[in-house]
Amino acid sequence: MSITLSKKKEIIKKIENIAKNAKSIILTHCSGLSSPEITDLRSKARLKNVELLVAKNTLLKRGFKNTSYESLEQYLKGQSLLFFSSKELNVSAKIVNEFCKNNSKLTVNAISLSGKIFTSKDLLYVSNLPTRKEAVLSILLLLKTPINKLVRTLKCPNLKLVTLLKEINKKK
């Protein structure tokens, strides 16, 4: 059964919206996945605010045209399943990485982070990237450490003086 022209245009618009709003897109090859496996994958993705999209490669190519994800066109081969996240860069990579550990039917064709392409070998690297919240916390801790050391250094002479006075007082 073929898709009507209006339905194809609707799908292309949806893909264009994805490309405009997504922070990361993971393009996978899903040949051989059963319906229950895809349903399980969708439910895991939904819990993490990651969306999945299955579409024909020609529609994906047209939807990605003139966007930062246009370079994904060369990786569109076979049955494509797209994972995309508009909130965090690594969330979809974590889901795909976890699923691929137990299921070899899902293979990663390409990973695109805001238009920069990574290969399937970089899936573990991308999935281990910190979330925005974790990155901000790390930076704050890095900024806080020198200040804490400075405060300790400034307090140290006063502390030594107090300790010295206590020792002198004990001797009297």
FILUMMAR-460800 format. One record per residue (C-alpha): residue in one letter; z, x, y. Coordinates in steps of 0.25 Angstrom, whole numbers, padded with zeros to 4 digits, always signed. Example, Ala and Ser with C-alpha at 12.3 -4.5 7.8 and 13.67 -1.06 7.14 Angstrom:
<sites>
A+0031+0049-0018S+0029+0055-0004
</sites>
This chain:
<sites>
M+0000+0000+0000S-0004+0006+0013I+0003+0005+0026T-0002-0002+0038L-0006+0005+0051S+0005-0002+0059K+0015+0003+0048K+0009+0017+0049K+0011+0017+0064E+0025+0013+0063I+0028+0024+0053I+0021+0034+0062K+0030+0029+0074K+0042+0031+0066I+0038+0045+0062E+0036+0048+0077N+0050+0043+0080I+0056+0051+0069A+0049+0064+0074K+0054+0061+0088N+0068+0059+0085A+0071+0067+0072K+0078+0080+0073S+0074+0084+0059I+0063+0080+0049I+0063+0084+0035L+0050+0081+0028T+0052+0080+0013H+0043+0078+0001C+0049+0066-0007S+0039+0065-0019G+0046+0061-0032L+0059+0055-0025S+0062+0041-0031S+0066+0029-0022P+0081+0030-0025E+0081+0045-0021I+0074+0042-0008T+0084+0030-0006D+0095+0040-0009L+0089+0050+0001R+0088+0039+0012S+0102+0034+0010K+0107+0049+0012A+0099+0051+0024R+0103+0038+0030L+0117+0042+0030K+0114+0055+0038N+0105+0048+0048V+0092+0054+0042E+0080+0045+0040L+0069+0047+0030L+0055+0043+0031V+0044+0042+0021A+0030+0041+0027K+0016+0045+0024N+0012+0059+0028T+0001+0055+0037L+0011+0046+0045L+0021+0057+0046K+0010+0066+0051R+0006+0056+0062G+0020+0053+0065F+0024+0068+0067K+0012+0071+0076N+0015+0076+0090T+0030+0077+0086S+0039+0089+0084Y+0038+0086+0069E+0022+0087+0068S+0023+0100+0061L+0029+0093+0049E+0014+0088+0046Q+0011+0100+0037Y+0023+0097+0028L+0019+0082+0025K+0014+0082+0011G+0017+0072+0000Q+0028+0061+0001S+0036+0064+0013L+0050+0060+0016L+0055+0063+0030F+0070+0065+0033F+0073+0065+0048S+0085+0065+0056S+0087+0062+0071K+0101+0067+0072E+0103+0080+0066L+0094+0091+0061N+0099+0094+0047V+0104+0080+0042S+0091+0077+0035A+0090+0091+0029K+0104+0090+0023I+0100+0077+0016V+0087+0083+0011N+0094+0095+0006E+0105+0087-0001F+0094+0078-0008C+0085+0090-0012K+0097+0097-0019N+0097+0086-0029N+0082+0081-0029S+0070+0090-0029K+0060+0079-0027L+0063+0080-0012T+0057+0092-0005V+0057+0096+0009N+0043+0099+0016A+0048+0102+0030I+0060+0101+0039S+0058+0099+0054L+0069+0101+0064S+0064+0096+0077G+0050+0100+0073K+0054+0114+0068I+0049+0115+0053F+0058+0121+0042T+0053+0122+0027S+0060+0116+0015K+0067+0129+0013D+0075+0127+0026L+0081+0114+0021L+0095+0120+0018Y+0095+0127+0032V+0091+0114+0039S+0102+0106+0032N+0112+0116+0035L+0110+0116+0050P+0122+0111+0058T+0122+0097+0063R+0122+0095+0079K+0137+0092+0078E+0140+0105+0069A+0131+0114+0078V+0139+0109+0091L+0152+0111+0084S+0148+0125+0080I+0144+0129+0094L+0157+0123+0099L+0165+0132+0089L+0157+0144+0093L+0160+0142+0108K+0174+0139+0105T+0177+0152+0097P+0176+0162+0109I+0184+0153+0118N+0195+0153+0107K+0195+0168+0106L+0196+0170+0121V+0208+0160+0122R+0215+0168+0110T+0212+0181+0117L+0217+0177+0130K+0230+0171+0124C+0232+0183+0115P+0239+0192+0126N+0248+0181+0130L+0252+0179+0116K+0254+0194+0114L+0263+0194+0126V+0271+0182+0121T+0273+0188+0108L+0277+0201+0114L+0287+0194+0123K+0293+0187+0111E+0295+0200+0104I+0301+0207+0116N+0311+0195+0117K+0314+0196+0102K+0318+0211+0104K+0328+0207+0115
</sites>
